[in-house]
Amino acid sequence: MTRTRVLTGITTSGTPHLGNYAGAIRPAIVASRDAGTESFYFLADLHALIKVTDPARVQRSTLEIAATWLACGLEPEKVWFYRQSDIPEIPELTWLLTCVAGKGILNRAHAYKAAVDRNRAESEDDDAGVTAGLFMYPVLMAADILAFNANKVPVGRDQVQHIEMARDFGQRFNHLYGEHFTLPEAVIEAQVATLPGLDGRKMSKSYDNTIPLFAPPATLRKLIMSIVTDSTEPGVPKDPDSSNLFALYQAFASEDETAAMRRAFADGIAWGDAKQSLFERIDAEVAPMRERYEALIAKPAEIEAILRDGARRVRETHVTPFVTRLREAVGLRDLSRIGPAADTAAKAKPALPVFKQYREADGRFYFKLVDGERVLLQSGGFDAPKDAGQRVAALKREGRLDAADEAVMLGDGIAREEVDAALAALREAAEQA
């Protein structure tokens, strides 16, 4: 059975809070237990360096976040769990992608544009205070994804653009060097970034309104009791759908518990009682994980061993062989292979025609079948990359050109028989592989 590869990156720049847990950690761990999914989870410590310059904070955050995911139920023996900086092929692939990435695309990245807009508002130079790390962040993220040919990447809406960029860079590389990369799809997590914080805004470190996931019970209760509510008196019905308190409760409660709390709101529950119920509900779920977390955080060497073992396994199984093939594709090759013997081998086994997929300036997706410099077949435009990919797969599978196919046309001066022969050769090679 072919499993869907799902990749999740976790930036090591802070302490996990309830919003991280309910919006990302909990659903990701549930998804990791799906037999049809091959799950990759990595601590994005290289990304953290873009905005965190305190080495101790990067180290501490890496430890806390690794311990958090393990305490919440991630099973490292059943998934791929590793630290980004332990995979040296990632920076190497970043450079390969940098050499095909369009600067114009990077100019449009949200984070870079926001920095430029701030500078302009303050009458500063556009790039004042902007590091190359911030500018190149999307290329590093693309390398994280493409190195494992991930099919799906769960992200919040603010990260969808980066997945589109990864697709663009992968398409450009494929166009130049042959089909190597699977083009990923963004999976929008509906709950991400929706859990309210202490002040009613999105729970975020940026707003200083978070509730740490593993805060001691007394601290957890104190923070929950400080959640902002309106002035509705006890006994007066309250609207649960406009209540941040209710939204928090619903994120942790079962359907029956949520229904009971909704009735309590209609009956005019006092805010203090509602907050006490919220504390009890959250603590009931968090307490066992808090105990595991405290045991893990006290043994950093064990967490280090888990991460290093994860990196070793994922390199051996996936990324090292793949990046080796990419080095070969771009021409970073063993020089001893150049010579008469290599030439003879090349003549004895001529290269097969290849399909190349790409995106044009009109925003549509195309493919062509090429034999060296000759274009045998050229497609029309497709609205989605998967449509173009499906047609390529069908041509490879059928081994011939359908006379009624309006999605493709013959290259200049190319006979239909020549195209059919090329397709048949591709099909035969695939069957022998």
Buried (B, 14 or more C-beta within 10 A) or exposed (E): EEEEBBBBBBBBBBBBBBBBBBBBBBBBBEBBEEEEBBBBBBBBBBBBBBEBEEEEBBEBBBBBBBBBBBBBBBEBEEBBBBBBBBBEBBEBBBEBBBEBBEEEBBEEBEBBEEBBEEBEEEEEEEBEEBEEEBBBBBBBBBBBBBBBBBBBBBBBEEBBBBBBBBBBBBBBBBBEBBBBBBBBBBBEBEBBBBBBBBBBEBBBBEEEBBBBBBBEEEEBBEBBEEBEBEEBEEEEEBEBEEBBBBBBBBBBBEEEBBEEBBEBBEEEBBBEEBBBBBBEBBBEBBEEBBEBBEEBBEEBEEBBEBBEBBBEBBBEEBBBEBBEEBBEBBEEEEEEEEEEEEEEEEEEEEEEBBBBBBBEEEEBBBBBBBBEEBBBBBBEBBEEBEBBBEBBEEBBEBBEBEEEBEBBEBBEEBEEEBBBBBBEBBBEEEEEE
